[in-house]
Amino acid sequence: MSILNPIRSQYRRLMERMNGMHCVLLQEAAAAMRVKETKVQDSLDLMVKKRLFGDDVPYIDHGIPAVVQDRRFHPFAELYCASLRLKWSLNRMRNVCIFTPEEKSQARVQMTGNFIREVVGNAFSQSGAGSVLRQKGGAFLRDLMSPETSMPGQNAQTVTSILIEDADTLIAYLQSHPDEKTDRELTLFVHSLDRQVQSFVNCYPATGLPNSTQRMTAEEIVRRLRTDAVPKFSDLLERLYRGEMNRIPAPKTPQDELREQARQLLTLSSQMATRHMRASVSRLAGLLNEIADQLGVSPSRSAESCVRSLRNVYLPMTQELLMKYMRYERTIDPGPDVTKAMQNTETVLDEDLPKALKGMLKDLRSDSAIDMEAQASALRTKMRMDGMIN
C-alpha cells in the first residue's frame, strides 16, 4: 500500500463515489480508489480488517460487475447496475437509429468498396464475378440509391426515446430509494430488455448496411419492444412508485392513456433541435393532459369518443409527423422541397392541431357544464317537491 494512497483515503473516496447507493460499478470504484481493478478486492479486505465498514463486508460481484457494500444489498445492486447497463445499451440503440447524411455517405463508400472487392475476388473463381453480380447486384443498387431504407425507421426511434425516459426514471427512483426492497420481476425484466436492445444493435454492423436477415430480425425486435416492453416497463414503474410491485395493476383509464401519450410527446420534444418546435410539441402535451383532467368529470360517452378519436387518428399521425420532421431536422442541406414540407408540418403542429385539441377540450367542458346544470335543476326540483324551498 502506497503511503501516498493510504487505505483510509481510499475508503473515503469510495464512499463519496457510492454516495449512499451501497454499490458502485467496479471500474468506477477502481478509479475512485486510484488502484487497478485487480487490486480493489485487496483494498476492500484491508478496509474490513480495519472495520471501516462496521459489520458490513464489501465484496466484488463479478456478475454485475460492481463493488457491493454487503451481501444483503445484492438484490438492489443487481437491479441498479442492470439499469445503468440498460441505459448504456439504449444510448447505443439511439445512435444506430439516427442515420445522418454523413453516415449515409460513409455507408455508400464502404458498401461500394466491399462489393467491388467481392466481384474482383470472384473474378477468377469457378463461379466467376457474374454470379456475384446476379445474386447481389440488385440489392447493391437499391442500397446505393437509398441506404436509409436499410436503417431503423421511425418506430425504432420512437420506442428508443420512450425506453430511455423510462430507464432514466427507474435510475432516478433507485438513487432516491437505495434502502427500499427491490422486486425480482423488475430485475428480470431489465435484464431481458437489455438483451433485446443489444440484439437490435448487433443487427447493424459498423462497417456497412445490414443484410435482409439482419433487417428482418431488427424489425421483429422493435415490434416486440413496442407491443410488449414499452407498456410492461410503464406498468412496472407505475407500480414501483405506488409501492404496489406485488399487486395486480388496475386497467388503464382513458385519462391514463392520454397522460401516457403526453409523456411520449414530451420525450420526443426534448430531442428536437428547433426551439420553437420543442415549445409547440410541449404545448400539445399540455393540452392532452388538460383533456385527460377533463375526462374525469365529463360524461362517459363523450370520454370514449374523445379517446377513440385521439388514439386512432390524431396521435398516431402526430407521432409519425414528428419522427419524419426530426429525421429531416438533422439534414445539413435539405433542399427546397424538404424545407417546404417541414414548414407545412410546423404549421400543422403550431396552429391546426392545437386548434383541434382546444375544440375537443371545449366540447368536453360544454358537455360537463350541461350535465352539471341538469343535476342542479334536478336537485332544485327535488327540494321543491319535499317542501324545503318555495
Disulfide bonds with the S-S distance in Angstrom:
none
